[in-house]
Amino acid sequence: MDDQICKHLSAIKKLKQPEYYLCDECMKHGGSWVHLRTCQECGVTLCCDSSPSKHASKHARETGHPVVISAEPGERWLWCYVDEEMAEY
């Protein structure tokens, strides 16, 4: 990772890819999602802030897991919720 990005993004050495294309929490509660993000701390895949339930950012706040990658096919970027920074990979 680049020296110009936040410490959370630069700490990511190996990416956790989504195992499947669905939001774990929306599936439990019958919700729907727009886009998906995968937590780089624990590997859970959850819905983005454009989705009704915003599970990925809720997960970040509740667990302290700051970094996600886009789980969308063809997208190659990370996002840090703490520093509100993005990096491509």
Disulfide bonds with the S-S distance in Angstrom:
none
